[in-house]
Amino acid sequence: MLVAFARYSRDGSFAVLGANRRFTLVMATGSIVGALLGGLLLEMFSDLILVPALAVILFVSAVKLARHD
């Protein structure tokens, strides 16, 4: 991650984040909330439920990505 961060910093790839500040904040907030909720779910549900749920989410995401023009 550090190497990628350094590389993207050097070539100015992070400039797009500043240009889309609202989107960046929404995505960062969603990531933080998702991580917190995911941590709580680990205590409430067994992995027999969570692993298949994750598989479904990843499959749906892959299909949506493949269908995106």
Predicted model as a PDB file, atoms N, CA, C, CB and O in Angstrom, pLDDT in the B-factor column:
MODEL        1                                                                  
ATOM      1  N   MET A   1       0.830  -1.190   0.000  1.00 77.00           N  
ATOM      2  CA  MET A   1       0.000   0.000   0.000  1.00 77.00           C  
ATOM      3  C   MET A   1       0.870   1.247   0.000  1.00 77.00           C  
ATOM      4  CB  MET A   1      -0.942   0.002   1.206  1.00 77.00           C  
ATOM      5  O   MET A   1       0.550   2.230  -0.668  1.00 77.00           O  
ATOM      6  N   LEU A   2       1.960   1.211   0.741  1.00 85.00           N  
ATOM      7  CA  LEU A   2       2.840   2.380   0.782  1.00 85.00           C  
ATOM      8  C   LEU A   2       3.470   2.656  -0.575  1.00 85.00           C  
ATOM      9  CB  LEU A   2       3.929   2.184   1.826  1.00 85.00           C  
ATOM     10  O   LEU A   2       3.598   3.812  -0.981  1.00 85.00           O  
ATOM     11  N   VAL A   3       3.868   1.588  -1.284  1.00 88.00           N  
ATOM     12  CA  VAL A   3       4.458   1.770  -2.608  1.00 88.00           C  
ATOM     13  C   VAL A   3       3.425   2.346  -3.570  1.00 88.00           C  
ATOM     14  CB  VAL A   3       5.008   0.434  -3.148  1.00 88.00           C  
ATOM     15  O   VAL A   3       3.732   3.257  -4.339  1.00 88.00           O  
ATOM     16  N   ALA A   4       2.212   1.823  -3.531  1.00 82.00           N  
ATOM     17  CA  ALA A   4       1.153   2.347  -4.395  1.00 82.00           C  
ATOM     18  C   ALA A   4       0.841   3.805  -4.060  1.00 82.00           C  
ATOM     19  CB  ALA A   4      -0.116   1.492  -4.264  1.00 82.00           C  
ATOM     20  O   ALA A   4       0.659   4.629  -4.956  1.00 82.00           O  
ATOM     21  N   PHE A   5       0.779   4.114  -2.779  1.00 81.00           N  
ATOM     22  CA  PHE A   5       0.520   5.490  -2.366  1.00 81.00           C  
ATOM     23  C   PHE A   5       1.606   6.430  -2.887  1.00 81.00           C  
ATOM     24  CB  PHE A   5       0.431   5.581  -0.836  1.00 81.00           C  
ATOM     25  O   PHE A   5       1.312   7.509  -3.403  1.00 81.00           O  
ATOM     26  N   ALA A   6       2.845   6.013  -2.750  1.00 84.00           N  
ATOM     27  CA  ALA A   6       3.953   6.845  -3.230  1.00 84.00           C  
ATOM     28  C   ALA A   6       3.894   7.025  -4.744  1.00 84.00           C  
ATOM     29  CB  ALA A   6       5.298   6.227  -2.829  1.00 84.00           C  
ATOM     30  O   ALA A   6       4.107   8.125  -5.253  1.00 84.00           O  
ATOM     31  N   ARG A   7       3.609   5.959  -5.449  1.00 83.00           N  
ATOM     32  CA  ARG A   7       3.541   6.031  -6.915  1.00 83.00           C  
ATOM     33  C   ARG A   7       2.405   6.935  -7.380  1.00 83.00           C  
ATOM     34  CB  ARG A   7       3.364   4.631  -7.509  1.00 83.00           C  
ATOM     35  O   ARG A   7       2.602   7.785  -8.248  1.00 83.00           O  
ATOM     36  N   TYR A   8       1.228   6.757  -6.812  1.00 79.00           N  
ATOM     37  CA  TYR A   8       0.091   7.597  -7.207  1.00 79.00           C  
ATOM     38  C   TYR A   8       0.302   9.046  -6.800  1.00 79.00           C  
ATOM     39  CB  TYR A   8      -1.202   7.070  -6.589  1.00 79.00           C  
ATOM     40  O   TYR A   8      -0.160   9.954  -7.492  1.00 79.00           O  
ATOM     41  N   SER A   9       0.982   9.272  -5.704  1.00 80.00           N  
ATOM     42  CA  SER A   9       1.267  10.640  -5.276  1.00 80.00           C  
ATOM     43  C   SER A   9       2.198  11.335  -6.268  1.00 80.00           C  
ATOM     44  CB  SER A   9       1.890  10.644  -3.870  1.00 80.00           C  
ATOM     45  O   SER A   9       2.002  12.505  -6.599  1.00 80.00           O  
ATOM     46  N   ARG A  10       3.202  10.616  -6.736  1.00 83.00           N  
ATOM     47  CA  ARG A  10       4.173  11.189  -7.667  1.00 83.00           C  
ATOM     48  C   ARG A  10       3.550  11.585  -8.992  1.00 83.00           C  
ATOM     49  CB  ARG A  10       5.290  10.213  -7.911  1.00 83.00           C  
ATOM     50  O   ARG A  10       3.892  12.631  -9.543  1.00 83.00           O  
ATOM     51  N   ASP A  11       2.636  10.768  -9.519  1.00 83.00           N  
ATOM     52  CA  ASP A  11       2.086  11.090 -10.840  1.00 83.00           C  
ATOM     53  C   ASP A  11       0.792  11.907 -10.788  1.00 83.00           C  
ATOM     54  CB  ASP A  11       1.834   9.819 -11.600  1.00 83.00           C  
ATOM     55  O   ASP A  11       0.150  12.115 -11.818  1.00 83.00           O  
ATOM     56  N   GLY A  12       0.409  12.367  -9.606  1.00 77.00           N  
ATOM     57  CA  GLY A  12      -0.744  13.269  -9.479  1.00 77.00           C  
ATOM     58  C   GLY A  12      -2.097  12.589  -9.571  1.00 77.00           C  
ATOM     59  O   GLY A  12      -3.106  13.251  -9.815  1.00 77.00           O  
ATOM     60  N   SER A  13      -2.135  11.292  -9.381  1.00 78.00           N  
ATOM     61  CA  SER A  13      -3.402  10.560  -9.494  1.00 78.00           C  
ATOM     62  C   SER A  13      -4.402  10.921  -8.404  1.00 78.00           C  
ATOM     63  CB  SER A  13      -3.140   9.077  -9.454  1.00 78.00           C  
ATOM     64  O   SER A  13      -5.604  10.715  -8.577  1.00 78.00           O  
ATOM     65  N   PHE A  14      -3.927  11.454  -7.291  1.00 77.00           N  
ATOM     66  CA  PHE A  14      -4.845  11.814  -6.206  1.00 77.00           C  
ATOM     67  C   PHE A  14      -5.556  13.138  -6.452  1.00 77.00           C  
ATOM     68  CB  PHE A  14      -4.093  11.883  -4.897  1.00 77.00           C  
ATOM     69  O   PHE A  14      -6.440  13.516  -5.684  1.00 77.00           O  
ATOM     70  N   ALA A  15      -5.179  13.852  -7.519  1.00 80.00           N  
ATOM     71  CA  ALA A  15      -5.830  15.130  -7.823  1.00 80.00           C  
ATOM     72  C   ALA A  15      -7.317  14.939  -8.080  1.00 80.00           C  
ATOM     73  CB  ALA A  15      -5.171  15.794  -9.038  1.00 80.00           C  
ATOM     74  O   ALA A  15      -8.119  15.823  -7.778  1.00 80.00           O  
ATOM     75  N   VAL A  16      -7.688  13.793  -8.633  1.00 77.00           N  
ATOM     76  CA  VAL A  16      -9.098  13.531  -8.916  1.00 77.00           C  
ATOM     77  C   VAL A  16      -9.918  13.449  -7.618  1.00 77.00           C  
ATOM     78  CB  VAL A  16      -9.244  12.225  -9.720  1.00 77.00           C  
ATOM     79  O   VAL A  16     -11.108  13.762  -7.614  1.00 77.00           O  
ATOM     80  N   LEU A  17      -9.283  13.031  -6.529  1.00 76.00           N  
ATOM     81  CA  LEU A  17      -9.994  12.963  -5.252  1.00 76.00           C  
ATOM     82  C   LEU A  17     -10.369  14.361  -4.757  1.00 76.00           C  
ATOM     83  CB  LEU A  17      -9.135  12.242  -4.199  1.00 76.00           C  
ATOM     84  O   LEU A  17     -11.457  14.565  -4.218  1.00 76.00           O  
ATOM     85  N   GLY A  18      -9.474  15.308  -4.942  1.00 77.00           N  
ATOM     86  CA  GLY A  18      -9.770  16.683  -4.551  1.00 77.00           C  
ATOM     87  C   GLY A  18     -10.850  17.293  -5.411  1.00 77.00           C  
ATOM     88  O   GLY A  18     -11.657  18.089  -4.931  1.00 77.00           O  
ATOM     89  N   ALA A  19     -10.870  16.925  -6.679  1.00 80.00           N  
ATOM     90  CA  ALA A  19     -11.883  17.455  -7.596  1.00 80.00           C  
ATOM     91  C   ALA A  19     -13.262  16.875  -7.287  1.00 80.00           C  
ATOM     92  CB  ALA A  19     -11.497  17.152  -9.052  1.00 80.00           C  
ATOM     93  O   ALA A  19     -14.281  17.506  -7.568  1.00 80.00           O  
ATOM     94  N   ASN A  20     -13.294  15.695  -6.720  1.00 84.00           N  
ATOM     95  CA  ASN A  20     -14.556  15.023  -6.378  1.00 84.00           C  
ATOM     96  C   ASN A  20     -14.645  14.837  -4.873  1.00 84.00           C  
ATOM     97  CB  ASN A  20     -14.673  13.651  -7.099  1.00 84.00           C  
ATOM     98  O   ASN A  20     -14.865  13.730  -4.383  1.00 84.00           O  
ATOM     99  N   ARG A  21     -14.474  15.912  -4.162  1.00 86.00           N  
ATOM    100  CA  ARG A  21     -14.387  15.856  -2.696  1.00 86.00           C  
ATOM    101  C   ARG A  21     -15.629  15.229  -2.054  1.00 86.00           C  
ATOM    102  CB  ARG A  21     -14.181  17.258  -2.139  1.00 86.00           C  
ATOM    103  O   ARG A  21     -15.500  14.413  -1.142  1.00 86.00           O  
ATOM    104  N   ARG A  22     -16.821  15.594  -2.514  1.00 89.00           N  
ATOM    105  CA  ARG A  22     -18.051  15.054  -1.907  1.00 89.00           C  
ATOM    106  C   ARG A  22     -18.114  13.534  -2.080  1.00 89.00           C  
ATOM    107  CB  ARG A  22     -19.307  15.715  -2.538  1.00 89.00           C  
ATOM    108  O   ARG A  22     -18.418  12.802  -1.139  1.00 89.00           O  
ATOM    109  N   PHE A  23     -17.823  13.079  -3.292  1.00 88.00           N  
ATOM    110  CA  PHE A  23     -17.824  11.641  -3.561  1.00 88.00           C  
ATOM    111  C   PHE A  23     -16.798  10.932  -2.683  1.00 88.00           C  
ATOM    112  CB  PHE A  23     -17.532  11.368  -5.049  1.00 88.00           C  
ATOM    113  O   PHE A  23     -17.077   9.871  -2.125  1.00 88.00           O  
ATOM    114  N   THR A  24     -15.616  11.520  -2.564  1.00 86.00           N  
ATOM    115  CA  THR A  24     -14.553  10.939  -1.744  1.00 86.00           C  
ATOM    116  C   THR A  24     -14.984  10.822  -0.287  1.00 86.00           C  
ATOM    117  CB  THR A  24     -13.278  11.781  -1.848  1.00 86.00           C  
ATOM    118  O   THR A  24     -14.738   9.800   0.353  1.00 86.00           O  
ATOM    119  N   LEU A  25     -15.625  11.860   0.237  1.00 90.00           N  
ATOM    120  CA  LEU A  25     -16.086  11.834   1.632  1.00 90.00           C  
ATOM    121  C   LEU A  25     -17.176  10.784   1.849  1.00 90.00           C  
ATOM    122  CB  LEU A  25     -16.609  13.216   2.043  1.00 90.00           C  
ATOM    123  O   LEU A  25     -17.186  10.088   2.864  1.00 90.00           O  
ATOM    124  N   VAL A  26     -18.091  10.677   0.886  1.00 92.00           N  
ATOM    125  CA  VAL A  26     -19.167   9.676   0.996  1.00 92.00           C  
ATOM    126  C   VAL A  26     -18.566   8.271   0.979  1.00 92.00           C  
ATOM    127  CB  VAL A  26     -20.202   9.838  -0.164  1.00 92.00           C  
ATOM    128  O   VAL A  26     -18.959   7.422   1.779  1.00 92.00           O  
ATOM    129  N   MET A  27     -17.616   8.019   0.075  1.00 90.00           N  
ATOM    130  CA  MET A  27     -16.992   6.694  -0.003  1.00 90.00           C  
ATOM    131  C   MET A  27     -16.189   6.381   1.262  1.00 90.00           C  
ATOM    132  CB  MET A  27     -16.080   6.608  -1.238  1.00 90.00           C  
ATOM    133  O   MET A  27     -16.241   5.258   1.763  1.00 90.00           O  
ATOM    134  N   ALA A  28     -15.455   7.355   1.777  1.00 91.00           N  
ATOM    135  CA  ALA A  28     -14.670   7.137   2.996  1.00 91.00           C  
ATOM    136  C   ALA A  28     -15.589   6.871   4.188  1.00 91.00           C  
ATOM    137  CB  ALA A  28     -13.766   8.355   3.283  1.00 91.00           C  
ATOM    138  O   ALA A  28     -15.325   5.983   4.999  1.00 91.00           O  
ATOM    139  N   THR A  29     -16.662   7.642   4.285  1.00 95.00           N  
ATOM    140  CA  THR A  29     -17.620   7.437   5.377  1.00 95.00           C  
ATOM    141  C   THR A  29     -18.259   6.057   5.282  1.00 95.00           C  
ATOM    142  CB  THR A  29     -18.707   8.526   5.354  1.00 95.00           C  
ATOM    143  O   THR A  29     -18.391   5.358   6.287  1.00 95.00           O  
ATOM    144  N   GLY A  30     -18.654   5.668   4.078  1.00 94.00           N  
ATOM    145  CA  GLY A  30     -19.243   4.350   3.879  1.00 94.00           C  
ATOM    146  C   GLY A  30     -18.284   3.233   4.235  1.00 94.00           C  
ATOM    147  O   GLY A  30     -18.695   2.218   4.797  1.00 94.00           O  
ATOM    148  N   SER A  31     -17.016   3.408   3.917  1.00 93.00           N  
ATOM    149  CA  SER A  31     -16.007   2.396   4.243  1.00 93.00           C  
ATOM    150  C   SER A  31     -15.836   2.254   5.748  1.00 93.00           C  
ATOM    151  CB  SER A  31     -14.666   2.751   3.598  1.00 93.00           C  
ATOM    152  O   SER A  31     -15.745   1.140   6.265  1.00 93.00           O  
ATOM    153  N   ILE A  32     -15.794   3.373   6.445  1.00 96.00           N  
ATOM    154  CA  ILE A  32     -15.624   3.339   7.900  1.00 96.00           C  
ATOM    155  C   ILE A  32     -16.837   2.715   8.570  1.00 96.00           C  
ATOM    156  CB  ILE A  32     -15.387   4.753   8.450  1.00 96.00           C  
ATOM    157  O   ILE A  32     -16.697   1.849   9.434  1.00 96.00           O  
ATOM    158  N   VAL A  33     -18.030   3.152   8.173  1.00 96.00           N  
ATOM    159  CA  VAL A  33     -19.262   2.607   8.758  1.00 96.00           C  
ATOM    160  C   VAL A  33     -19.377   1.113   8.442  1.00 96.00           C  
ATOM    161  CB  VAL A  33     -20.510   3.372   8.226  1.00 96.00           C  
ATOM    162  O   VAL A  33     -19.749   0.322   9.308  1.00 96.00           O  
ATOM    163  N   GLY A  34     -19.060   0.730   7.208  1.00 91.00           N  
ATOM    164  CA  GLY A  34     -19.116  -0.679   6.821  1.00 91.00           C  
ATOM    165  C   GLY A  34     -18.158  -1.535   7.623  1.00 91.00           C  
ATOM    166  O   GLY A  34     -18.499  -2.649   8.021  1.00 91.00           O  
ATOM    167  N   ALA A  35     -16.952  -1.019   7.864  1.00 92.00           N  
ATOM    168  CA  ALA A  35     -15.972  -1.771   8.657  1.00 92.00           C  
ATOM    169  C   ALA A  35     -16.455  -1.935  10.097  1.00 92.00           C  
ATOM    170  CB  ALA A  35     -14.599  -1.065   8.635  1.00 92.00           C  
ATOM    171  O   ALA A  35     -16.312  -3.006  10.685  1.00 92.00           O  
ATOM    172  N   LEU A  36     -17.025  -0.874  10.659  1.00 93.00           N  
ATOM    173  CA  LEU A  36     -17.528  -0.960  12.035  1.00 93.00           C  
ATOM    174  C   LEU A  36     -18.695  -1.938  12.138  1.00 93.00           C  
ATOM    175  CB  LEU A  36     -17.961   0.426  12.533  1.00 93.00           C  
ATOM    176  O   LEU A  36     -18.736  -2.773  13.042  1.00 93.00           O  
ATOM    177  N   LEU A  37     -19.639  -1.829  11.211  1.00 90.00           N  
ATOM    178  CA  LEU A  37     -20.786  -2.745  11.238  1.00 90.00           C  
ATOM    179  C   LEU A  37     -20.344  -4.189  10.987  1.00 90.00           C  
ATOM    180  CB  LEU A  37     -21.833  -2.325  10.189  1.00 90.00           C  
ATOM    181  O   LEU A  37     -20.857  -5.118  11.610  1.00 90.00           O  
ATOM    182  N   GLY A  38     -19.393  -4.366  10.075  1.00 85.00           N  
ATOM    183  CA  GLY A  38     -18.870  -5.706   9.808  1.00 85.00           C  
ATOM    184  C   GLY A  38     -18.233  -6.310  11.045  1.00 85.00           C  
ATOM    185  O   GLY A  38     -18.400  -7.500  11.314  1.00 85.00           O  
ATOM    186  N   GLY A  39     -17.505  -5.502  11.798  1.00 87.00           N  
ATOM    187  CA  GLY A  39     -16.901  -5.985  13.038  1.00 87.00           C  
ATOM    188  C   GLY A  39     -17.940  -6.410  14.054  1.00 87.00           C  
ATOM    189  O   GLY A  39     -17.766  -7.403  14.760  1.00 87.00           O  
ATOM    190  N   LEU A  40     -19.025  -5.647  14.123  1.00 86.00           N  
ATOM    191  CA  LEU A  40     -20.109  -6.009  15.050  1.00 86.00           C  
ATOM    192  C   LEU A  40     -20.820  -7.286  14.604  1.00 86.00           C  
ATOM    193  CB  LEU A  40     -21.122  -4.859  15.161  1.00 86.00           C  
ATOM    194  O   LEU A  40     -21.194  -8.114  15.435  1.00 86.00           O  
ATOM    195  N   LEU A  41     -21.007  -7.443  13.294  1.00 81.00           N  
ATOM    196  CA  LEU A  41     -21.685  -8.634  12.786  1.00 81.00           C  
ATOM    197  C   LEU A  41     -20.887  -9.906  13.067  1.00 81.00           C  
ATOM    198  CB  LEU A  41     -21.930  -8.498  11.289  1.00 81.00           C  
ATOM    199  O   LEU A  41     -21.466 -10.979  13.239  1.00 81.00           O  
ATOM    200  N   LEU A  42     -19.574  -9.788  13.114  1.00 83.00           N  
ATOM    201  CA  LEU A  42     -18.754 -10.961  13.397  1.00 83.00           C  
ATOM    202  C   LEU A  42     -19.086 -11.562  14.756  1.00 83.00           C  
ATOM    203  CB  LEU A  42     -17.280 -10.600  13.337  1.00 83.00           C  
ATOM    204  O   LEU A  42     -18.992 -12.774  14.946  1.00 83.00           O  
ATOM    205  N   GLU A  43     -19.472 -10.715  15.691  1.00 84.00           N  
ATOM    206  CA  GLU A  43     -19.816 -11.203  17.027  1.00 84.00           C  
ATOM    207  C   GLU A  43     -21.243 -11.750  17.088  1.00 84.00           C  
ATOM    208  CB  GLU A  43     -19.649 -10.086  18.047  1.00 84.00           C  
ATOM    209  O   GLU A  43     -21.562 -12.555  17.964  1.00 84.00           O  
ATOM    210  N   MET A  44     -22.100 -11.317  16.161  1.00 88.00           N  
ATOM    211  CA  MET A  44     -23.515 -11.680  16.228  1.00 88.00           C  
ATOM    212  C   MET A  44     -23.886 -12.889  15.370  1.00 88.00           C  
ATOM    213  CB  MET A  44     -24.346 -10.510  15.811  1.00 88.00           C  
ATOM    214  O   MET A  44     -24.844 -13.596  15.685  1.00 88.00           O  
ATOM    215  N   PHE A  45     -23.143 -13.136  14.293  1.00 86.00           N  
ATOM    216  CA  PHE A  45     -23.475 -14.208  13.356  1.00 86.00           C  
ATOM    217  C   PHE A  45     -22.285 -15.138  13.193  1.00 86.00           C  
ATOM    218  CB  PHE A  45     -23.902 -13.633  11.987  1.00 86.00           C  
ATOM    219  O   PHE A  45     -21.134 -14.727  13.345  1.00 86.00           O  
ATOM    220  N   SER A  46     -22.572 -16.379  12.885  1.00 85.00           N  
ATOM    221  CA  SER A  46     -21.480 -17.333  12.663  1.00 85.00           C  
ATOM    222  C   SER A  46     -20.937 -17.168  11.251  1.00 85.00           C  
ATOM    223  CB  SER A  46     -21.961 -18.792  12.893  1.00 85.00           C  
ATOM    224  O   SER A  46     -21.573 -16.564  10.387  1.00 85.00           O  
ATOM    225  N   ASP A  47     -19.758 -17.713  11.040  1.00 83.00           N  
ATOM    226  CA  ASP A  47     -19.160 -17.625   9.709  1.00 83.00           C  
ATOM    227  C   ASP A  47     -19.920 -18.462   8.685  1.00 83.00           C  
ATOM    228  CB  ASP A  47     -17.708 -18.069   9.760  1.00 83.00           C  
ATOM    229  O   ASP A  47     -19.745 -18.276   7.481  1.00 83.00           O  
ATOM    230  N   LEU A  48     -20.761 -19.378   9.154  1.00 90.00           N  
ATOM    231  CA  LEU A  48     -21.589 -20.164   8.241  1.00 90.00           C  
ATOM    232  C   LEU A  48     -22.630 -19.295   7.541  1.00 90.00           C  
ATOM    233  CB  LEU A  48     -22.278 -21.296   8.996  1.00 90.00           C  
ATOM    234  O   LEU A  48     -23.138 -19.664   6.482  1.00 90.00           O  
ATOM    235  N   ILE A  49     -22.947 -18.149   8.127  1.00 89.00           N  
ATOM    236  CA  ILE A  49     -23.876 -17.203   7.516  1.00 89.00           C  
ATOM    237  C   ILE A  49     -23.106 -16.099   6.791  1.00 89.00           C  
ATOM    238  CB  ILE A  49     -24.813 -16.596   8.583  1.00 89.00           C  
ATOM    239  O   ILE A  49     -23.474 -15.711   5.682  1.00 89.00           O  
ATOM    240  N   LEU A  50     -22.051 -15.600   7.408  1.00 84.00           N  
ATOM    241  CA  LEU A  50     -21.343 -14.451   6.853  1.00 84.00           C  
ATOM    242  C   LEU A  50     -20.566 -14.776   5.582  1.00 84.00           C  
ATOM    243  CB  LEU A  50     -20.406 -13.895   7.879  1.00 84.00           C  
ATOM    244  O   LEU A  50     -20.545 -13.961   4.660  1.00 84.00           O  
ATOM    245  N   VAL A  51     -19.930 -15.936   5.507  1.00 89.00           N  
ATOM    246  CA  VAL A  51     -19.130 -16.275   4.325  1.00 89.00           C  
ATOM    247  C   VAL A  51     -20.014 -16.403   3.082  1.00 89.00           C  
ATOM    248  CB  VAL A  51     -18.355 -17.586   4.561  1.00 89.00           C  
ATOM    249  O   VAL A  51     -19.674 -15.824   2.050  1.00 89.00           O  
ATOM    250  N   PRO A  52     -21.130 -17.131   3.133  1.00 94.00           N  
ATOM    251  CA  PRO A  52     -22.000 -17.164   1.945  1.00 94.00           C  
ATOM    252  C   PRO A  52     -22.589 -15.780   1.605  1.00 94.00           C  
ATOM    253  CB  PRO A  52     -23.141 -18.167   2.167  1.00 94.00           C  
ATOM    254  O   PRO A  52     -22.758 -15.454   0.430  1.00 94.00           O  
ATOM    255  N   ALA A  53     -22.894 -14.979   2.616  1.00 91.00           N  
ATOM    256  CA  ALA A  53     -23.402 -13.630   2.352  1.00 91.00           C  
ATOM    257  C   ALA A  53     -22.355 -12.800   1.617  1.00 91.00           C  
ATOM    258  CB  ALA A  53     -23.808 -12.935   3.669  1.00 91.00           C  
ATOM    259  O   ALA A  53     -22.680 -12.068   0.682  1.00 91.00           O  
ATOM    260  N   LEU A  54     -21.103 -12.914   2.041  1.00 90.00           N  
ATOM    261  CA  LEU A  54     -20.025 -12.206   1.364  1.00 90.00           C  
ATOM    262  C   LEU A  54     -19.870 -12.708  -0.065  1.00 90.00           C  
ATOM    263  CB  LEU A  54     -18.710 -12.370   2.131  1.00 90.00           C  
ATOM    264  O   LEU A  54     -19.647 -11.916  -0.980  1.00 90.00           O  
ATOM    265  N   ALA A  55     -19.986 -14.001  -0.260  1.00 95.00           N  
ATOM    266  CA  ALA A  55     -19.880 -14.568  -1.607  1.00 95.00           C  
ATOM    267  C   ALA A  55     -20.962 -14.006  -2.525  1.00 95.00           C  
ATOM    268  CB  ALA A  55     -19.980 -16.101  -1.553  1.00 95.00           C  
ATOM    269  O   ALA A  55     -20.692 -13.684  -3.683  1.00 95.00           O  
ATOM    270  N   VAL A  56     -22.171 -13.887  -2.018  1.00 96.00           N  
ATOM    271  CA  VAL A  56     -23.268 -13.328  -2.811  1.00 96.00           C  
ATOM    272  C   VAL A  56     -22.994 -11.865  -3.149  1.00 96.00           C  
ATOM    273  CB  VAL A  56     -24.606 -13.458  -2.054  1.00 96.00           C  
ATOM    274  O   VAL A  56     -23.184 -11.442  -4.290  1.00 96.00           O  
ATOM    275  N   ILE A  57     -22.554 -11.105  -2.174  1.00 94.00           N  
ATOM    276  CA  ILE A  57     -22.253  -9.684  -2.407  1.00 94.00           C  
ATOM    277  C   ILE A  57     -21.155  -9.544  -3.464  1.00 94.00           C  
ATOM    278  CB  ILE A  57     -21.820  -8.988  -1.082  1.00 94.00           C  
ATOM    279  O   ILE A  57     -21.273  -8.718  -4.368  1.00 94.00           O  
ATOM    280  N   LEU A  58     -20.099 -10.337  -3.360  1.00 94.00           N  
ATOM    281  CA  LEU A  58     -19.011 -10.266  -4.330  1.00 94.00           C  
ATOM    282  C   LEU A  58     -19.466 -10.703  -5.720  1.00 94.00           C  
ATOM    283  CB  LEU A  58     -17.841 -11.128  -3.870  1.00 94.00           C  
ATOM    284  O   LEU A  58     -19.054 -10.118  -6.722  1.00 94.00           O  
ATOM    285  N   PHE A  59     -20.310 -11.724  -5.783  1.00 96.00           N  
ATOM    286  CA  PHE A  59     -20.819 -12.181  -7.072  1.00 96.00           C  
ATOM    287  C   PHE A  59     -21.677 -11.113  -7.736  1.00 96.00           C  
ATOM    288  CB  PHE A  59     -21.624 -13.467  -6.900  1.00 96.00           C  
ATOM    289  O   PHE A  59     -21.521 -10.842  -8.927  1.00 96.00           O  
ATOM    290  N   VAL A  60     -22.575 -10.508  -6.980  1.00 95.00           N  
ATOM    291  CA  VAL A  60     -23.428  -9.439  -7.526  1.00 95.00           C  
ATOM    292  C   VAL A  60     -22.565  -8.265  -7.992  1.00 95.00           C  
ATOM    293  CB  VAL A  60     -24.461  -8.960  -6.463  1.00 95.00           C  
ATOM    294  O   VAL A  60     -22.820  -7.690  -9.050  1.00 95.00           O  
ATOM    295  N   SER A  61     -21.564  -7.916  -7.219  1.00 93.00           N  
ATOM    296  CA  SER A  61     -20.658  -6.833  -7.607  1.00 93.00           C  
ATOM    297  C   SER A  61     -19.923  -7.170  -8.897  1.00 93.00           C  
ATOM    298  CB  SER A  61     -19.652  -6.552  -6.489  1.00 93.00           C  
ATOM    299  O   SER A  61     -19.773  -6.314  -9.770  1.00 93.00           O  
ATOM    300  N   ALA A  62     -19.463  -8.411  -9.023  1.00 93.00           N  
ATOM    301  CA  ALA A  62     -18.752  -8.824 -10.230  1.00 93.00           C  
ATOM    302  C   ALA A  62     -19.658  -8.781 -11.454  1.00 93.00           C  
ATOM    303  CB  ALA A  62     -18.181 -10.227 -10.054  1.00 93.00           C  
ATOM    304  O   ALA A  62     -19.235  -8.350 -12.527  1.00 93.00           O  
ATOM    305  N   VAL A  63     -20.902  -9.226 -11.299  1.00 94.00           N  
ATOM    306  CA  VAL A  63     -21.852  -9.186 -12.410  1.00 94.00           C  
ATOM    307  C   VAL A  63     -22.131  -7.743 -12.821  1.00 94.00           C  
ATOM    308  CB  VAL A  63     -23.166  -9.897 -12.027  1.00 94.00           C  
ATOM    309  O   VAL A  63     -22.137  -7.422 -14.010  1.00 94.00           O  
ATOM    310  N   LYS A  64     -22.360  -6.881 -11.845  1.00 91.00           N  
ATOM    311  CA  LYS A  64     -22.604  -5.466 -12.154  1.00 91.00           C  
ATOM    312  C   LYS A  64     -21.402  -4.839 -12.843  1.00 91.00           C  
ATOM    313  CB  LYS A  64     -22.938  -4.686 -10.878  1.00 91.00           C  
ATOM    314  O   LYS A  64     -21.565  -4.045 -13.769  1.00 91.00           O  
ATOM    315  N   LEU A  65     -20.218  -5.179 -12.409  1.00 89.00           N  
ATOM    316  CA  LEU A  65     -19.011  -4.644 -13.022  1.00 89.00           C  
ATOM    317  C   LEU A  65     -18.854  -5.167 -14.453  1.00 89.00           C  
ATOM    318  CB  LEU A  65     -17.777  -5.007 -12.179  1.00 89.00           C  
ATOM    319  O   LEU A  65     -18.475  -4.413 -15.349  1.00 89.00           O  
ATOM    320  N   ALA A  66     -19.139  -6.439 -14.667  1.00 91.00           N  
ATOM    321  CA  ALA A  66     -19.020  -7.021 -15.997  1.00 91.00           C  
ATOM    322  C   ALA A  66     -20.036  -6.434 -16.964  1.00 91.00           C  
ATOM    323  CB  ALA A  66     -19.186  -8.525 -15.926  1.00 91.00           C  
ATOM    324  O   ALA A  66     -19.748  -6.318 -18.155  1.00 91.00           O  
ATOM    325  N   ARG A  67     -21.210  -6.063 -16.486  1.00 90.00           N  
ATOM    326  CA  ARG A  67     -22.262  -5.514 -17.337  1.00 90.00           C  
ATOM    327  C   ARG A  67     -22.132  -4.030 -17.569  1.00 90.00           C  
ATOM    328  CB  ARG A  67     -23.591  -5.797 -16.744  1.00 90.00           C  
ATOM    329  O   ARG A  67     -22.818  -3.470 -18.424  1.00 90.00           O  
ATOM    330  N   HIS A  68     -21.262  -3.387 -16.819  1.00 78.00           N  
ATOM    331  CA  HIS A  68     -21.088  -1.933 -16.946  1.00 78.00           C  
ATOM    332  C   HIS A  68     -20.427  -1.620 -18.287  1.00 78.00           C  
ATOM    333  CB  HIS A  68     -20.233  -1.364 -15.765  1.00 78.00           C  
ATOM    334  O   HIS A  68     -19.441  -2.247 -18.674  1.00 78.00           O  
ATOM    335  N   ASP A  69     -20.990  -0.645 -18.977  1.00 58.00           N  
ATOM    336  CA  ASP A  69     -20.427  -0.274 -20.298  1.00 58.00           C  
ATOM    337  C   ASP A  69     -19.306   0.669 -20.142  1.00 58.00           C  
ATOM    338  CB  ASP A  69     -21.472   0.341 -21.199  1.00 58.00           C  
ATOM    339  O   ASP A  69     -18.711   1.090 -21.134  1.00 58.00           O  
TER     340      ASP A  69                                                      
ENDMDL                                                                          
END                                                                             
